[in-house]
């Protein structure tokens, strides 16, 4: 080694040691014991895999590698530790307090579209301490910068009622309202500036069901009058109806609503028709599905023994309940002059005719309402099949046309 090289090498070591000593002096008193600083510093310098932090920009299990001033400086600093025994701070643009400025990975969920969801429930203090809104704002600002740099796109944050104070902070950082329900507000932020938001809108539809239930002997249709609502004002006799619950299949909702409003045990047979309408509450559209249901066989057995089908109207919603001839149902004043409901009622009559006509033929009964010709009910409406997805856990319900 010549004199010039030796001199340069010594100056490099002295420079690295001096910088390390300066970093220690700048460290706030009580921030970290020196032995921990040494341990953390050596880990950061010698083990690059440990130089990765749980930043929010990447999915759990993948790291965002801190950028160093240069690979040459990292090597020199490491050498200064090994020779001089000096302690240095992790050699990167990330300070020792950065881990306090990001969200816990438990609060994050990553999707396959480059999006990230912050679950506000994990941000609520669990030890009874007061929520630090200022610290939250710092974490959110820093995280958005990292996410944007990393090419993430849609950022979602679920805000429980207890954290409603952060809503103005989120708005200041570019978030907007997306969806709300009891106990939770969802806000979103589309990060790419060069493209319009590709995030889906909030819920666009509600799904309602109507239950068509036929008397096993007379073939009459079960109808109700409601206590409140537009139908109640018109004294309209209507089929039992209701909305599906979140995560509930149409077939299950139809059976549940029939039980709630009439007290009857039924099973799903098929979908007769569907109607779509727009301009509902919050401008949501409405899908109304008319379902044909079958009474439990126990009612037919009771009828054969001289007992009538027991009807129990729902106390909160149903004013009256009865059996009505299909013709009388279709002849109600409200339906007259309505091509839409005329078509729906015709579909109901056809489905009932095929279903009940087949039943009566099996029993050797001829009825003037449906005629004496045996109908094949297998080609009417949509039947439901709940089948495994296969390539992932769970099952879905498919509705197959038999028309």
C-alpha positions in Angstrom: 0.0 0.0 0.0 1.6 3.4 -1.0 1.6 6.5 1.1 -1.2 8.2 -0.8 -3.6 5.2 -0.4 -2.7 4.8 3.2 -3.5 8.4 3.9 -6.8 8.3 2.1 -7.8 5.2 4.0 -7.0 6.7 7.4 -8.9 9.9 6.6 -11.9 7.8 5.6 -12.0 6.0 8.9 -11.6 9.2 10.9 -14.4 10.8 8.9 -16.8 7.9 9.5 -16.0 7.7 13.2 -16.5 11.4 13.6 -19.9 11.3 11.9 -21.0 8.4 14.0 -19.9 10.2 17.2 -21.8 13.3 16.1 -25.0 11.3 15.6 -24.7 10.0 19.1 -24.4 13.5 20.5 -27.5 14.6 18.6 -29.6 11.8 19.9 -32.1 13.1 22.5 -31.3 12.2 26.1 -33.0 9.0 27.2 -34.0 8.1 23.6 -32.1 4.8 23.4 -29.3 3.1 25.5 -25.9 3.1 23.8 -25.8 -0.7 23.7 -29.1 -0.7 21.8 -27.8 2.0 19.4 -24.8 -0.2 18.7 -26.9 -3.3 18.2 -29.3 -1.5 15.9 -26.5 0.2 14.0 -24.6 -2.9 13.4 -27.8 -4.7 12.3 -28.6 -1.9 9.9 -25.1 -1.8 8.4 -24.2 -5.5 8.2 -27.6 -7.1 7.6 -29.4 -5.4 4.7 -32.5 -7.6 5.2 -32.9 -6.1 8.6 -32.7 -2.6 7.1 -36.3 -3.1 5.9 -39.0 -1.6 7.9 -42.8 -2.3 8.1 -43.6 0.7 6.0 -47.1 0.9 4.6 -46.2 1.0 1.0 -45.9 -2.7 0.5 -47.8 -5.8 1.5 -46.8 -7.6 4.7 -43.9 -9.9 4.1 -42.3 -7.5 1.6 -40.1 -4.6 2.6 -39.4 -1.1 1.5 -35.7 -0.8 1.5 -34.4 2.5 2.9 -32.2 4.4 0.6 -28.6 5.0 1.8 -26.3 7.9 1.0 -24.1 5.5 -0.9 -23.0 1.9 -0.7 -19.4 3.1 -0.2 -20.4 5.0 2.9 -22.2 1.9 4.3 -19.0 -0.1 3.9 -16.8 2.6 5.4 -19.2 3.0 8.4 -19.2 -0.7 9.0 -15.5 -0.8 9.0 -15.3 2.1 11.5 -17.5 0.1 13.9 -15.4 -3.0 13.7 -12.1 -1.2 14.2 -12.9 1.7 16.5 -15.8 0.1 18.4 -17.8 3.3 17.8 -21.6 3.3 17.6 -23.5 4.8 14.7 -27.2 5.4 13.9 -28.7 3.2 11.2 -27.2 4.6 8.0 -30.2 5.7 5.9 -32.5 8.6 5.4 -34.8 7.0 7.9 -34.3 8.3 11.4 -34.5 6.2 14.6 -38.0 7.6 15.3 -39.5 6.7 11.9 -41.1 3.5 13.3 -43.2 5.8 15.4 -44.4 7.6 12.3 -46.1 4.8 10.4 -49.2 2.6 11.0 -49.0 -0.9 12.4 -49.3 -3.6 9.8 -52.3 -5.0 11.7 -54.2 -1.9 10.6 -53.5 -2.4 6.9 -55.0 -4.6 4.2 -53.6 -4.8 0.7 -55.7 -5.6 -2.4 -54.7 -6.9 -5.8 -55.4 -3.6 -7.5 -52.6 -1.7 -5.8 -54.9 -0.4 -3.1 -54.5 -0.2 0.6 -57.2 -0.1 3.4 -56.5 1.4 6.8 -58.8 -0.1 9.4 -59.5 2.6 11.9 -60.5 0.0 14.5 -56.9 -0.8 15.0 -56.1 2.9 15.6 -58.4 3.2 18.6 -56.3 3.3 21.8 -56.9 0.0 23.7 -55.5 1.2 27.1 -57.9 4.0 27.7 -55.5 6.7 26.5 -56.6 9.7 24.4 -56.3 9.3 20.7 -53.5 11.4 19.3 -54.9 13.1 16.2 -51.6 15.0 15.6 -49.6 11.8 15.5 -52.2 10.2 13.2 -51.9 13.2 10.8 -48.1 12.8 10.7 -48.4 9.0 10.0 -51.0 9.5 7.3 -49.1 12.2 5.5 -45.9 10.2 5.5 -47.6 7.1 4.4 -49.4 8.8 1.5 -46.0 10.1 0.3 -44.5 6.6 0.4 -47.6 5.0 -1.2 -47.6 7.5 -4.0 -43.9 7.0 -4.6 -44.4 3.2 -4.7 -47.2 3.4 -7.3 -50.1 2.5 -5.0 -53.5 3.8 -6.2 -56.7 3.7 -4.2 -56.3 4.3 -0.5 -59.3 3.5 1.8 -59.8 4.3 5.4 -62.6 2.8 7.6 -63.4 5.3 10.3 -65.4 4.1 13.3 -67.7 6.5 15.1 -65.1 6.9 18.0 -62.5 8.3 15.5 -64.8 10.8 13.8 -62.5 13.6 14.8 -60.0 12.5 12.1 -62.5 13.2 9.3 -61.4 16.8 8.7 -57.7 15.7 8.7 -58.5 13.1 6.0 -60.3 15.7 3.9 -57.3 18.0 4.1 -55.1 15.2 2.7 -57.3 14.5 -0.3 -59.8 12.0 1.0 -63.5 12.1 0.2 -66.6 10.3 1.4 -67.2 7.0 -0.2 -69.8 5.1 1.9 -71.4 5.2 5.3 -73.3 2.9 7.5 -74.2 2.7 11.2 -71.0 2.9 13.2 -68.6 3.5 10.2 -67.6 6.0 7.6 -65.5 5.0 4.6 -63.3 7.6 2.9 -61.1 7.1 -0.2 -58.2 8.9 -1.9 -57.1 8.2 -5.5 -53.4 8.9 -5.6 -52.4 8.8 -9.3 -52.7 12.4 -10.6 -52.5 11.5 -14.3 -55.7 9.3 -14.3 -59.2 9.7 -13.0 -60.3 7.6 -10.1 -61.0 4.0 -10.9 -62.5 3.3 -7.5 -65.9 1.7 -7.5 -68.8 3.8 -6.3 -70.6 3.1 -3.1 -73.5 0.5 -3.1 -75.6 1.1 -6.2 -78.5 -1.3 -5.6 -80.8 -2.6 -2.9 -82.3 -6.0 -3.5 -85.9 -6.7 -2.5 -88.0 -9.9 -2.7 -91.7 -10.7 -3.2 -93.1 -14.0 -2.0 -95.8 -15.9 -4.0 -97.4 -18.6 -1.8 -100.3 -20.7 -3.0 -102.9 -22.4 -0.9 -102.5 -26.2 -1.4 -106.2 -26.9 -1.9 -107.8 -23.7 -3.3 -104.9 -22.4 -5.3 -105.5 -18.9 -3.9 -102.6 -16.5 -3.4 -101.5 -15.4 0.0 -101.8 -11.6 0.3 -101.2 -9.0 3.0 -102.1 -5.3 3.8 -99.3 -3.3 5.4 -99.7 -0.9 8.4 -97.5 1.8 6.9 -96.0 2.9 3.6 -97.5 3.8 0.1 -99.3 0.4 -0.2 -101.0 0.9 3.2 -102.3 4.3 2.1 -104.0 2.7 -0.9 -105.3 -0.3 1.0 -103.5 -2.5 -1.5 -103.5 -6.3 -1.1 -100.0 -7.3 -2.0 -97.6 -10.2 -1.8 -95.3 -10.3 1.3 -92.2 -8.3 0.5 -88.9 -7.2 2.1 -85.3 -6.4 1.6 -82.4 -8.8 1.7 -79.9 -8.4 4.5 -76.2 -7.9 3.7 -74.6 -11.2 2.7 -78.0 -12.9 2.4 -79.0 -14.9 -0.7 -82.3 -14.2 -2.4 -83.6 -17.6 -1.7 -82.9 -17.2 2.1 -84.4 -13.7 2.2 -87.6 -14.9 0.5 -88.0 -17.7 3.1 -87.2 -15.4 6.0 -89.5 -12.6 4.9 -92.4 -15.1 4.4 -91.9 -16.5 7.9 -91.6 -13.0 9.5 -94.7 -11.5 7.9 -97.0 -14.6 7.9 -95.6 -17.1 10.4 -95.5 -19.8 7.7 -92.7 -22.3 7.0 -91.9 -22.4 3.3 -89.2 -23.5 1.0 -87.9 -21.7 -2.1 -89.1 -23.1 -5.5 -88.0 -20.6 -8.2 -87.7 -17.0 -9.3 -90.6 -15.9 -11.5 -89.3 -12.6 -12.6 -87.2 -9.5 -11.7 -87.9 -5.8 -11.9 -85.3 -3.1 -11.9 -86.1 0.5 -10.8 -84.0 3.6 -10.4 -84.1 6.8 -8.4 -84.5 5.3 -4.9 -83.1 6.6 -1.6 -79.6 8.2 -2.1 -80.3 7.6 -5.8 -79.8 3.8 -5.4 -81.4 1.5 -7.8 -83.8 -1.3 -6.7 -83.9 -4.9 -7.8 -87.1 -6.6 -7.0 -87.2 -10.4 -7.3 -90.5 -12.2 -7.3 -90.1 -15.7 -5.9 -92.4 -18.7 -5.9 -92.4 -20.5 -2.6 -93.9 -23.8 -1.5 -95.6 -24.4 1.8 -94.2 -27.0 4.1 -95.9 -30.4 3.6 -97.2 -30.3 7.2 -99.8 -27.8 6.2 -101.2 -30.0 3.4 -101.4 -32.9 5.9 -103.3 -30.6 8.3 -105.7 -29.6 5.6 -106.5 -33.2 4.7 -107.4 -33.6 8.4 -109.7 -30.6 8.4 -107.4 -28.0 9.9 -106.8 -24.7 8.1 -103.4 -23.2 7.4 -102.6 -20.9 10.4 -101.8 -17.3 9.4 -99.9 -15.1 11.9 -99.4 -11.5 10.7 -96.3 -9.7 11.8 -97.3 -7.3 14.6 -95.0 -4.5 13.6 -95.8 -4.4 9.9 -98.8 -6.4 8.8 -102.4 -5.1 9.3 -104.3 -7.9 7.6 -103.5 -11.3 5.9 -105.7 -13.5 3.8 -106.0 -15.8 0.7 -107.1 -14.2 -2.5 -108.1 -15.4 -6.0 -105.3 -14.6 -8.5 -107.9 -12.9 -10.7 -109.0 -10.6 -7.9 -105.4 -9.8 -7.1 -104.7 -8.8 -10.7 -108.0 -6.8 -11.0 -107.1 -4.3 -8.2 -107.4 -0.7 -9.3 -103.8 0.2 -8.9 -102.6 -2.3 -11.5 -105.0 -1.1 -14.2 -103.3 0.9 -16.9 -99.8 -0.2 -15.8 -98.0 -2.2 -18.5 -95.2 -2.9 -16.0 -97.3 -4.5 -13.3 -99.6 -6.0 -15.9 -96.6 -7.9 -17.2 -95.5 -8.9 -13.7 -98.9 -10.1 -12.7 -99.2 -12.2 -15.9 -95.9 -13.8 -15.1 -97.2 -14.6 -11.6 -100.4 -16.1 -13.0 -98.5 -18.3 -15.5 -96.1 -19.6 -12.9 -98.9 -20.3 -10.4 -101.0 -22.0 -13.2 -98.1 -24.3 -14.0 -97.2 -25.0 -10.4 -100.7 -25.4 -9.0 -102.2 -27.0 -12.2 -99.6 -29.8 -12.0 -100.4 -30.3 -8.3 -104.1 -30.6 -9.0 -103.6 -33.0 -11.9 -101.6 -35.2 -9.6 -104.6 -35.2 -7.2 -107.1 -35.8 -10.0 -108.7 -32.3 -9.4 -110.0 -30.1 -12.2 -110.1 -26.3 -11.4 -111.7 -23.7 -13.5 -109.0 -21.1 -12.6 -106.1 -23.0 -14.1 -107.9 -25.4 -16.5 -107.6 -29.2 -16.8 -104.5 -29.4 -18.9 -101.5 -30.7 -17.1 -98.6 -28.2 -17.2 -94.8 -28.9 -17.1 -93.4 -26.6 -14.4 -89.8 -27.5 -15.1 -89.4 -24.9 -17.8 -90.7 -21.9 -15.8 -88.6 -19.2 -14.2 -85.1 -19.4 -12.6 -84.0 -22.2 -10.3 -81.2 -21.7 -7.7 -78.2 -23.8 -7.1 -75.6 -23.1 -4.4 -72.3 -24.5 -5.6 -68.6 -24.3 -4.4 -66.5 -21.7 -6.2 -63.7 -24.3 -6.5 -60.6 -22.1 -7.0 -61.1 -20.4 -3.6 -63.0 -21.3 -0.4 -66.8 -20.6 -0.3 -69.9 -21.1 -2.3 -72.1 -18.9 -4.4 -75.7 -19.2 -5.6 -76.3 -19.3 -9.3 -79.8 -18.7 -10.8 -80.5 -20.7 -13.9 -83.1 -19.9 -16.4 -85.6 -22.7 -17.2 -87.6 -20.6 -19.6 
